[in-house]
Amino acid sequence: MKYEVYCDESQPDLLFTTKPRFQYLLIGSLWLPESFRSTIKTRVKELRAQFNAWGEIKWTKVSNSKLNFYLALVELFFSFHDNLRFRCIAIDHQAVDRSHFCGDCELGFYKFYYQLLYHWISDEDQYRIFVDSKTGRDPQRISVLRRCLSSTRVESIQSLPSNELVLLQLCDFLIGAVNAKLNNTLAGNEAKKQVIEKIEALLRCPIKSTPKGEKKFNLFCIQLKGQL
């Protein structure tokens, strides 16, 4: 089967700054069979029209005026069951030994990207991966990441602006929810609290580290113990 994977990140600066504001760096991914792409995009477009919610989908845009739209997006994500899956890796920046990167923190960042992707890739399937483009990012990193995954069935990894891909935007939205929960950034935002409550109600558990075999909403809080 052919799959598409849409990836984004939250708090990537935690690997680079000497004055971190939060604890966890997050890298997330949205996985779907290629054959479902058009159906999912059409459903999102229908929700946009229903709630008059145009513009880029982002966690930072969750507000009282758009709450019903974002709650509907959560329901949409869960309605596709295993045909639309989310996997996120959380890295505690305090546990990262930067000496292993030889001063190249971006190298470390892509090592974590590898961990995010590798464990959900099957040799029986084919994959196209899309990552959100960032200014200042070494363009060679993407090709190196693909080369490191070359023993798998990764056809391509492309860096594209999130405002062009609604599925990258949906990934941003889900990462934002995890970031808000793990980094405790919800104070005073009732709309975002309600979105997280909706996710947790449909998960039937809090947003937290999940077992390795969790397929729908997988959160891997990596235990580094100063090793990476």
C-alpha positions in Angstrom: 0.0 0.0 0.0 1.1 3.6 -0.6 1.1 6.0 2.3 1.6 9.7 2.8 3.1 11.2 5.9 2.9 14.9 6.9 5.3 16.1 9.5 5.7 19.3 11.6 7.3 20.3 14.9 6.8 22.4 18.0 9.4 24.1 20.1 12.4 23.1 17.9 14.4 26.0 19.3 14.8 24.0 22.6 17.8 22.3 21.1 19.5 25.6 20.1 18.7 28.1 22.9 20.5 28.5 26.2 17.4 30.0 27.7 14.6 27.5 27.1 11.0 28.5 27.9 9.6 25.0 27.9 10.6 21.5 28.6 9.6 19.4 25.6 10.5 19.6 21.9 7.8 17.8 19.8 8.0 16.3 16.3 4.7 15.0 15.0 3.4 13.1 11.9 0.1 12.4 10.3 -0.2 9.1 8.4 -2.8 8.1 5.9 -3.2 5.8 2.8 -2.6 7.8 -0.3 -6.1 6.8 -1.5 -7.7 8.6 1.4 -6.0 12.0 0.7 -8.8 13.4 -1.5 -11.6 12.3 0.8 -10.0 13.8 3.9 -9.3 17.1 2.1 -12.9 17.2 0.9 -14.2 16.6 4.4 -12.0 19.4 5.8 -13.2 21.8 3.0 -16.8 21.0 3.9 -16.1 21.8 7.5 -14.5 25.1 6.5 -17.7 26.0 4.6 -20.0 24.9 7.3 -18.3 27.0 10.0 -17.0 29.8 7.7 -13.4 28.9 8.9 -11.1 29.9 6.1 -7.4 30.6 6.3 -4.6 28.3 7.6 -5.5 25.7 10.2 -3.2 26.2 13.2 -3.3 25.4 17.0 -2.5 29.1 17.6 -5.8 30.1 15.9 -8.0 28.0 18.2 -10.3 30.6 19.8 -13.9 30.9 21.1 -15.1 32.2 17.7 -13.6 29.1 15.9 -14.1 26.6 18.7 -16.9 24.6 16.9 -14.8 24.3 13.8 -11.8 22.9 15.7 -14.0 20.5 17.7 -15.4 19.2 14.4 -11.8 18.8 13.1 -11.1 16.6 16.1 -14.2 14.5 15.4 -13.1 14.3 11.8 -9.7 13.0 12.7 -11.1 10.2 14.9 -13.8 9.3 12.3 -11.2 7.9 9.9 -10.0 5.4 12.5 -6.7 3.8 11.5 -6.9 5.4 8.0 -5.7 8.6 9.6 -3.2 8.2 12.4 -1.0 10.5 14.5 2.4 9.8 15.9 4.4 12.3 18.0 7.8 12.1 19.7 8.5 14.3 22.8 12.1 15.1 23.7 13.0 16.5 27.1 15.6 19.1 26.3 17.2 18.7 29.7 18.1 15.1 29.0 19.8 15.9 25.6 23.6 15.6 25.7 24.5 18.1 23.0 28.2 17.0 22.9 27.0 14.0 20.8 26.1 16.5 18.0 29.6 18.0 17.8 28.1 21.4 18.1 25.6 20.7 15.3 22.2 20.8 17.0 20.3 20.6 13.7 22.0 17.2 13.2 20.5 16.1 16.5 17.1 17.4 15.5 17.1 15.1 12.4 18.2 12.1 14.5 15.0 12.6 16.4 13.1 12.9 13.1 14.5 9.5 12.1 13.2 8.0 15.4 9.8 9.5 14.7 9.5 7.9 11.2 11.5 4.7 11.3 9.4 2.7 13.7 6.2 3.2 11.8 7.6 2.4 8.4 7.0 -1.1 7.0 9.1 -2.8 4.3 5.8 -4.0 2.8 4.5 -0.5 1.9 5.7 2.6 0.1 5.8 6.1 1.6 5.9 9.8 0.5 6.9 12.1 3.3 6.2 15.9 3.5 7.8 18.2 6.1 7.0 21.8 6.8 9.6 24.1 5.3 11.5 26.3 7.7 13.7 29.3 7.1 17.4 28.7 7.9 17.1 25.0 7.6 20.0 23.2 5.9 18.4 21.9 2.7 20.8 18.9 2.6 19.3 17.5 5.9 16.2 16.3 4.1 18.2 14.3 1.5 20.4 12.9 4.3 17.3 11.8 6.3 15.9 10.0 3.2 19.3 8.3 2.7 19.2 7.1 6.3 15.8 5.7 5.7 16.8 4.1 2.3 16.6 0.6 3.6 12.8 1.2 3.9 10.3 2.0 1.2 10.5 5.8 1.4 10.0 7.1 -2.2 10.6 10.8 -1.3 10.8 13.4 1.4 9.8 16.9 0.4 9.9 20.2 2.3 6.9 22.4 1.5 5.2 25.4 3.1 2.4 24.4 5.4 0.0 27.0 4.0 -0.1 24.9 0.8 -1.0 21.6 2.4 -4.1 21.2 4.6 -2.8 17.9 6.0 0.4 19.6 7.2 -1.9 22.1 8.9 -3.9 19.3 10.5 -0.7 17.9 11.8 0.3 21.3 13.3 -3.1 21.4 15.1 -2.6 18.0 16.7 1.0 18.8 17.7 -0.2 22.0 19.2 -2.6 20.1 21.5 0.1 17.8 22.7 2.5 20.7 23.2 -0.1 22.6 25.2 -0.7 19.6 27.5 3.0 18.5 28.0 4.4 22.1 28.2 1.5 23.3 30.3 0.6 26.3 28.1 -3.2 26.3 28.6 -3.6 28.9 31.3 -6.5 31.2 30.5 -7.5 29.7 27.1 -10.8 28.0 27.6 -11.2 27.2 23.9 -8.0 25.2 23.7 -8.9 23.5 27.0 -12.2 22.3 25.4 -10.3 21.0 22.3 -8.0 19.0 24.5 -10.9 17.7 26.6 -12.6 16.6 23.3 -9.4 14.7 22.2 -9.1 13.0 25.6 -12.8 12.1 25.6 -12.4 10.4 22.2 -9.1 8.8 23.2 -10.8 7.7 26.5 -7.6 8.7 28.4 -5.4 11.7 29.0 -2.9 12.9 26.4 0.2 11.2 27.7 2.9 8.7 26.7 1.3 5.7 25.0 2.3 2.1 24.6 4.4 1.3 21.5 1.5 -0.5 19.9 -0.9 2.4 20.0 -1.9 3.1 16.4 -4.4 6.0 16.4 -2.7 8.6 18.6 0.8 7.5 19.5 2.9 9.7 21.8 6.5 8.5 22.4 8.2 10.4 25.3 11.8 9.3 24.5 13.9 8.3 27.5 17.4 9.6 26.7 19.1 9.5 30.1 21.8 11.7 28.7 22.7 9.3 25.9 21.8 11.5 22.9 
